[in-house]
Amino acid sequence: MSESEAIRKELKSLGYSSRKVSVRTMTGANCFGTYITVKDKTVDVKKIKEIADKYTTTEYNEVGDPYIGCGSLHLVMDERGMAL
């Protein structure tokens, strides 16, 4: 099961359909990222963030500094949603 599928399954168990919260994986040149988009103001953003945090990993460079790059998980709100 992919990361996106696992997140969708957890969201479904909370009763959130893709009309309220969407999950998609974007791929590019040797790079990918998972985006969770909250589309409805009635969604409990804290619960969504808890789910997202389970799948968020921090990568470090050779010096030990954290960076956000390929493979990142992004939680975003659309124009109908509210700011985090």
Residue pairs with C-beta under 8 A, 6 or more apart in sequence:
1 9
2 25
3 25
3 34
3 55
3 73
4 23
4 24
4 25
4 34
6 55
7 23
7 34
7 36
7 51
7 52
7 55
8 18
8 23
10 51
11 21
11 23
11 48
11 51
14 47
16 43
16 48
19 39
19 40
20 38
20 39
20 40
20 42
20 43
21 36
21 37
21 38
21 39
21 40
21 43
21 48
22 36
22 37
22 39
23 34
23 35
23 36
23 37
24 34
24 35
24 37
25 32
25 33
25 34
25 35
26 32
26 33
26 34
26 35
30 70
31 69
31 70
31 71
32 70
32 71
33 70
33 71
33 72
33 73
33 74
34 55
34 72
34 73
34 74
35 73
35 74
35 76
36 48
36 51
36 52
36 73
36 74
36 75
36 76
37 76
37 77
37 78
37 81
38 45
38 48
38 75
38 76
38 77
38 78
38 81
39 78
39 80
39 81
40 80
40 81
41 80
41 81
41 82
43 81
45 77
45 82
45 84
48 75
49 75
49 84
52 73
52 75
55 73
56 72
56 73
57 71
57 73
58 66
59 66
59 67
59 68
59 69
59 71
60 66
60 67
61 67
75 84
77 83
77 84
